[in-house]
Amino acid sequence: MTRKSQPSGIVIPHAPRWYQRVAAWLIFGAIQLVSATLRIRWTDYYRHEPEGPLPPGIYCAWHNRLILSIVAYRQYVRQWNRRPQLAAMVSASKDGGFLAAILECFQVQPVRGSSSRRGRQALLELTTYAEGGYDLAITPDGPRGPRYQAQDGVMSLAQVTGLPIVPFSFHAKWKIQVKSWDRFQIPLPFSRCELVMGEQLLVPREARDEERDELRRQLERRLNGLAPD
């Protein structure tokens, strides 16, 4: 199946194939089983007020921390008596189609796009979900890196929506690191695992390029400071 474009120039993302959907359900089950065995400790720098509802945000994690991000998000918002409602940016590529199928198993709404493909359309779709009260999720160094370097897309999303960026990371004592560009991390069963929500970052609507660039570097520092590699 090849990626198609409409005459208007709109990129149509790759849809998950049937075998990708089957594999997605198997991976979903494996993640649920492993996460149930983890000995988890939460560290939360995001919330400061003891009362009041948890406001929507843009949850942001490095690409190699994806495997526990959705599980952690669901647990986190439920602590504040909120129903999980999440829309996540996913690449329009074939690999992105597979990830989109996994996210759908978690009842997450995938929005297909990246900095190189369908980025502007994805930004508009995510803004619509934000207006509907959804939380948003993005991997700032995805889908192809460089690792631990935030791209500008997350700044644009925060500036347009007005939502705070919430850095997230985890550190598993026992894990496998895949030999991929991002050194993808897979926690092993029964590992001790620290889940960390970092201090939020706001991007003013009137921010200019220099301020956006400084905030982008701040986000990198906060994400890298949340957990050792």
Summary of the structure (lengths in Angstrom):
residues: 229
radius of gyration: 17.1
end to end distance: 37.0
largest distance: 52.5
contacts: 697
relative contact order: 0.19
helix: 39%
strand: 21%
